[in-house]
Amino acid sequence: MSAYFRTTFYKKSNSTIYVGDKANAYNVTDFDSAVKKFIESESSHLTLSLENVRRAYPNGVLPIIITVDRLRLYGKTVYVKLPTHDNTRKLFRNVNWAYYLSPEQFDKSESIHDRHLVTRRFDDANQQKLAVDDFMDVILRNMQVPNDIISGLEWSINEITDNVLNHSNSKVGGLIQASTYPKNNLVVFAVADGGVGILKSMQEGFPNLRKDLDAIGEAIKVGVTRNPKFGQGNGLAGTLRITTMTGGSFDITSGTGRLVVTPNETRRKVLGIGKYKGTIVNGQVKITDNFSVLKALDFGTNTHYAPTNIIESQYERENEDCLVLMMKKESTGFGTRRSGYQIRTKVFNLLNAKKEHPLLIDWSGVPIISSSFADEVIGKLFLKLGAITFSARVRNIGMEEIVRRLLDKAVAQRLTQAVDE
């Protein structure tokens, strides 16, 4: 394959930036270089051609979106040509990359609670919290996850997104995207901003730093921060420990530097000829029982910090030693087996997180459910737990009469199945 399809370049004659067949973190500085040439041309209209892209990754596409946002701040107009490859084009539409690249051309995807948290923008604390809550909800619905992993994931994504708001000085906010891979027991997330970058941010406290990779190296050390007034400097260090101690990976790109850390190696690389003006953090967390969030966040100080997680903050009822799941707040619907599977997975996570607490499933405000949904949630839950455990730990309350009958029927049918087997 020729170099044309592997790189990003700017063609002055028609003010077009062409992106090659792969969009990943290694190409972000090439894109920045092409943008710089476009700006120097003093043209006001840019065409971004993604037609040749066949493989695209969040750590490559999110920084392109951020850079396009900056161009619009400077009064430039951008027209986007999506990939011609069918699956890649669908990916750009489904995860909101197309929308954020050109909201005038493409509609926003409303897919939130399936296997992925589609790309979301956040530029204040309220939007950040909503994004983090939805991120965690996607995980709870799609994978059975140990409580320590839940705590580690939520802590990490809170810290990384908080860094965008408090350290990056990004005029275009931040972008977050996440995916679950149940068959591989893997959660992947990416956060990007369009701020000053790690080097410039760290120079506030370390004025002798000169290279992006050196600044990244300092930023991932425990307790290192640009200014103690804005935090303790453990966000990146803790996220690195959480991802790698589960057997996953952590990578960060800023300026001209990229650092990739796995349980077995650390790779440092100076990228391309441009300079990405911002930071991209990418993490992979493996779902494993051999992970302790206490050890991950010990930081070598012998202080055991156990963060609360979304289960304790949103589902545990104070002073009553029980968990409550309000079904009317669940937005997958009540008519399909797929939505039922997601609710049942979430129920398992709640039960496993607080093994000593009963779970109240409150159906208030739910007028009707399908028989298949009732079977997928309650029928299969009854079969999995067994009659004694189910009766001791799960209580359905607030049901309309028709909902109660459908749930009773689902349990009765599964009980008959168990007796027959």
C-alpha positions in Angstrom: 0.0 0.0 0.0 1.3 3.4 -0.9 2.2 6.1 1.7 -0.9 8.0 0.5 -3.1 5.6 2.4 -1.1 5.5 5.6 -0.5 9.2 6.4 -2.4 12.5 6.8 -1.6 15.3 4.5 -2.9 18.7 3.3 -3.5 19.5 -0.3 -3.4 23.3 -0.8 -5.0 23.5 -4.2 -8.4 22.5 -2.9 -7.9 23.1 0.9 -8.4 19.4 1.7 -6.9 17.3 4.5 -6.7 13.6 3.6 -6.6 11.0 6.4 -5.0 7.6 5.6 -6.4 4.2 6.1 -5.8 4.2 9.9 -6.8 6.8 12.5 -5.0 6.2 15.8 -2.9 7.9 18.4 0.3 7.5 16.3 -1.2 9.7 13.6 -2.5 12.7 15.6 0.6 14.8 15.2 0.5 14.2 11.4 -3.0 15.6 11.4 -1.9 18.6 13.5 0.8 19.3 10.9 -1.7 19.2 8.1 -4.0 21.6 10.0 -1.1 23.9 10.6 -0.4 24.1 6.8 -4.1 24.8 6.2 -4.1 27.7 8.7 -0.9 29.1 7.1 -2.7 29.1 3.7 -5.2 31.6 5.1 -8.1 29.7 3.5 -11.4 29.9 5.4 -12.9 26.6 4.3 -11.5 23.1 4.8 -12.6 19.8 3.5 -11.7 16.8 5.8 -11.6 13.7 3.7 -11.9 10.5 5.7 -12.8 8.5 2.7 -9.8 6.2 2.8 -10.1 5.3 6.5 -10.8 1.7 7.2 -9.6 1.3 10.8 -10.4 4.0 13.3 -9.9 4.2 17.1 -11.0 6.6 19.8 -7.5 7.7 20.6 -7.1 8.7 16.9 -10.5 10.2 16.1 -11.3 12.1 19.3 -8.2 14.4 18.9 -9.2 15.0 15.3 -12.6 16.2 16.5 -11.0 18.4 19.1 -8.7 20.0 16.5 -11.7 20.6 14.2 -13.5 22.3 17.1 -10.5 24.6 17.4 -10.7 25.5 13.8 -14.3 26.5 14.1 -13.4 28.7 17.1 -11.1 30.6 14.7 -13.9 31.1 12.2 -13.0 28.3 9.8 -15.7 26.1 8.2 -15.2 22.4 7.9 -16.9 20.0 5.5 -16.5 16.3 6.2 -16.4 13.3 3.9 -17.0 10.1 5.8 -15.2 6.8 5.0 -16.4 4.9 2.0 -15.9 1.6 3.7 -19.4 0.6 4.9 -18.6 -0.7 8.4 -16.3 2.2 9.1 -18.8 4.8 7.9 -21.5 3.2 10.2 -19.0 3.3 13.1 -18.5 7.1 12.6 -22.3 7.6 12.6 -23.2 5.3 15.5 -20.6 6.5 18.0 -21.2 10.2 17.3 -17.8 10.9 15.6 -19.6 12.1 12.5 -21.9 14.4 14.5 -19.1 16.0 16.5 -17.0 16.4 13.4 -19.8 18.2 11.6 -23.1 18.7 13.4 -24.5 20.6 10.4 -24.1 17.5 8.2 -24.9 14.6 10.6 -27.5 13.8 13.2 -26.5 12.9 16.8 -26.8 9.3 17.8 -29.0 8.7 20.9 -27.6 5.3 21.7 -26.5 5.5 25.3 -27.2 2.3 27.2 -26.1 -0.5 24.9 -22.6 -2.0 24.9 -21.0 1.4 24.4 -21.0 4.9 25.8 -21.0 6.8 22.6 -18.8 9.9 22.3 -20.0 12.6 24.7 -18.8 16.2 25.2 -18.5 17.7 28.7 -17.3 21.2 29.6 -18.7 21.6 33.2 -19.1 19.6 36.4 -22.7 18.7 35.7 -22.0 17.3 32.2 -19.0 15.4 33.6 -21.0 13.7 36.3 -23.7 12.7 33.8 -21.1 11.3 31.5 -19.4 9.3 34.4 -22.8 8.0 35.6 -23.8 6.8 32.1 -20.3 5.3 31.7 -20.8 3.2 34.8 -24.4 2.3 34.0 -23.2 0.9 30.6 -20.7 -1.3 32.5 -23.3 -2.5 35.1 -25.7 -3.4 32.4 -23.4 -5.4 30.2 -20.9 -7.2 32.3 -20.8 -9.0 35.7 -18.1 -6.9 37.4 -16.4 -7.4 40.9 -17.1 -4.5 43.2 -13.4 -3.6 43.3 -13.3 -3.2 39.5 -16.4 -1.1 39.7 -14.8 1.2 42.3 -11.5 1.3 40.3 -13.2 2.2 37.0 -15.3 4.9 38.5 -12.4 6.4 40.4 -10.3 6.4 37.2 -12.8 8.0 34.9 -13.7 10.6 37.5 -10.1 11.6 37.9 -9.3 11.7 34.2 -12.4 13.8 33.3 -11.8 16.0 36.3 -8.3 16.7 35.0 -9.8 18.1 31.8 -11.9 20.6 33.7 -9.3 21.6 36.3 -5.9 21.3 34.5 -6.2 21.4 30.7 -7.7 24.9 30.1 -9.4 23.4 27.1 -11.7 26.0 25.3 -13.6 23.1 23.7 -14.1 21.0 26.8 -13.4 17.3 26.7 -14.7 14.2 25.0 -15.3 10.8 26.5 -16.0 7.4 24.9 -16.1 3.9 26.3 -16.9 0.3 25.2 -17.5 -3.0 26.9 -16.3 -6.3 25.5 -18.1 -9.0 27.6 -16.6 -11.9 25.6 -13.1 -10.6 26.3 -13.8 -9.4 29.9 -12.6 -6.0 28.9 -13.6 -2.3 29.3 -11.9 0.3 27.2 -12.2 4.1 27.7 -10.8 7.2 26.1 -10.8 10.9 27.2 -9.5 13.7 25.1 -9.2 17.5 25.6 -8.0 20.5 23.5 -6.1 22.2 26.3 -2.5 23.4 26.8 -1.1 19.9 27.0 0.8 18.2 29.9 4.1 19.9 29.3 2.8 23.4 29.6 0.6 22.5 32.5 3.4 20.8 34.4 5.8 23.7 33.7 3.8 25.7 36.3 5.3 23.6 39.0 8.4 22.3 37.1 9.7 25.2 35.0 12.8 23.2 33.9 10.8 20.7 31.9 11.4 21.0 28.2 10.1 17.8 26.5 6.6 16.3 26.3 7.7 12.8 27.2 9.6 14.1 30.3 6.4 16.0 31.4 4.3 12.9 30.9 6.8 10.9 32.9 6.4 13.4 35.8 2.7 13.5 35.5 2.2 9.8 36.1 4.2 9.9 39.3 2.4 9.6 42.6 1.8 13.0 44.3 3.2 15.1 41.4 1.0 18.0 40.4 1.4 21.3 38.7 -0.1 23.1 41.7 -1.3 21.5 45.0 -4.3 23.9 45.1 -5.8 22.0 42.2 -5.3 18.4 43.4 -3.0 15.9 44.9 -1.5 14.7 41.6 -2.7 11.1 42.0 -5.2 10.9 39.1 -3.0 9.7 36.3 -0.8 7.6 38.7 -3.8 5.9 40.1 -5.4 5.2 36.8 -2.2 3.7 35.5 -2.1 1.4 38.5 -5.7 0.4 38.2 -5.5 -0.4 34.5 -2.2 -2.3 34.6 -2.9 -4.2 37.9 -6.0 -5.7 36.3 -3.8 -6.9 33.4 -4.9 -4.1 31.1 -3.0 -1.1 29.7 -2.7 2.6 30.0 -1.6 5.1 27.3 -1.3 8.8 27.2 -0.5 11.2 24.3 0.2 14.9 24.6 2.3 17.3 22.5 4.8 15.1 20.6 4.9 12.3 23.2 3.2 9.0 23.7 3.6 6.7 26.7 2.1 3.2 26.7 2.3 1.1 29.9 1.3 -2.6 30.2 1.9 -5.1 33.0 5.1 -6.2 31.2 6.6 -3.1 29.6 6.7 0.6 29.2 7.0 2.2 25.7 7.9 5.8 25.1 7.7 7.3 21.6 8.2 10.8 20.0 5.5 11.2 17.4 5.5 12.6 13.9 6.3 16.1 12.8 3.4 18.0 14.4 2.4 18.6 18.0 -1.0 17.6 19.4 -2.3 20.6 21.4 -4.1 18.7 24.2 -4.0 15.3 25.9 -5.5 11.9 25.1 -5.8 9.3 27.9 -6.7 5.7 26.9 -7.3 2.9 29.3 -8.1 -0.8 29.2 -9.3 -2.6 32.3 -9.6 -6.4 32.4 -12.4 -7.8 34.5 -10.7 -10.1 37.0 -11.3 -11.3 40.6 -7.6 -10.8 41.3 -7.7 -7.1 41.8 -7.8 -5.0 44.9 -8.6 -1.3 44.6 -7.1 -0.8 48.1 -3.7 -2.0 46.8 -4.0 0.0 43.6 -4.7 3.3 45.5 -2.2 2.6 48.3 0.5 4.7 46.5 3.1 3.3 48.7 2.1 5.4 51.7 0.4 2.5 53.7 -2.8 4.6 53.7 -5.7 2.5 52.5 -8.1 4.6 50.6 -11.3 2.8 49.4 -13.4 5.0 47.2 -17.1 4.8 47.2 -18.7 3.8 44.0 -22.0 4.3 42.1 -23.7 1.4 43.8 -23.2 2.9 47.3 -24.0 6.4 46.2 -27.1 5.7 44.0 -28.6 2.4 45.0 -27.9 2.0 48.7 -30.6 3.3 50.9 -29.3 5.1 53.9 -29.9 3.7 57.4 -31.9 0.7 56.0 -29.1 -1.7 54.9 -30.7 -2.4 51.5 -30.3 -1.6 47.9 -33.1 -0.1 45.7 -33.4 -0.3 42.0 -36.1 2.1 40.6 -37.2 0.5 37.4 -38.9 3.6 36.0 -35.5 5.3 35.9 -34.0 2.5 33.7 -34.1 3.7 30.1 -33.7 0.5 28.1 -37.4 -0.2 28.0 -39.4 -3.1 29.2 -40.3 -4.9 26.0 -37.3 -7.0 24.8 -35.1 -9.8 26.0 -32.1 -7.6 25.3 -33.2 -4.9 27.7 -34.2 -7.6 30.2 -30.7 -9.2 30.0 -29.1 -5.8 30.7 -31.3 -5.2 33.8 -30.6 -8.7 35.1 -26.8 -8.2 34.6 -27.2 -4.9 36.6 -29.1 -6.8 39.3 -26.3 -9.4 39.6 -23.8 -6.6 40.0 -25.8 -4.9 42.7 -26.3 -8.2 44.6 -22.6 -9.1 44.4 -21.5 -5.7 45.5 -23.4 -5.8 48.7 -23.8 -9.5 49.6 -25.3 -8.8 53.0 -28.0 -6.4 51.6 -31.4 -7.4 50.1 -32.3 -5.7 46.8 -35.7 -4.0 46.5 -36.8 -3.8 42.8 -39.3 -1.0 42.8 -41.7 -1.2 39.8 -43.7 1.9 40.7 -44.5 3.9 37.6 -44.1 1.0 35.2 -47.5 0.3 33.7 -46.7 -2.8 31.7 -43.9 -5.2 30.7 -43.6 -7.9 28.1 -43.6 -11.6 29.1 -40.1 -12.0 27.6 -38.8 -9.1 29.6 -40.3 -10.5 32.8 -38.7 -13.9 32.1 -35.3 -12.5 31.2 -35.1 -10.4 34.4 -37.0 -12.2 37.1 -37.5 -15.7 35.7 -33.9 -16.3 34.9 -32.8 -14.5 38.1 -34.9 -16.9 40.1 -33.5 -19.9 38.3 -29.9 -18.6 38.8 -30.2 -17.8 42.5 -32.5 -20.6 43.5 -35.7 -20.3 45.5 -34.2 -19.8 48.9 -31.6 -17.2 47.9 -34.0 -15.4 45.6 -36.6 -15.1 48.4 -34.1 -13.9 50.9 -32.4 -11.3 48.7 -34.8 -10.0 46.1 -38.1 -8.3 46.8 -40.3 -6.9 44.0 -42.4 -3.9 45.3 -44.7 -1.3 43.8 -46.1 -3.4 41.1 -49.2 -2.8 39.0 -51.5 -5.9 39.1 -50.6 -6.9 35.5 -46.9 -6.5 36.2 -47.2 -8.7 39.3 -49.0 -11.4 37.4 -46.4 -11.4 34.6 -43.6 -11.7 37.1 -45.3 -14.5 39.0 -45.9 -16.4 35.7 -42.2 -16.0 34.8 -41.1 -17.4 38.2 -43.7 -20.2 38.0 -42.6 -21.3 34.5 -38.9 -21.3 35.5 -39.8 -23.2 38.7 -41.5 -25.8 36.6 -38.5 -26.0 34.3 -36.2 -26.5 37.3 -38.3 -29.3 38.6 -38.5 -31.0 35.2 -34.7 -30.8 34.8 
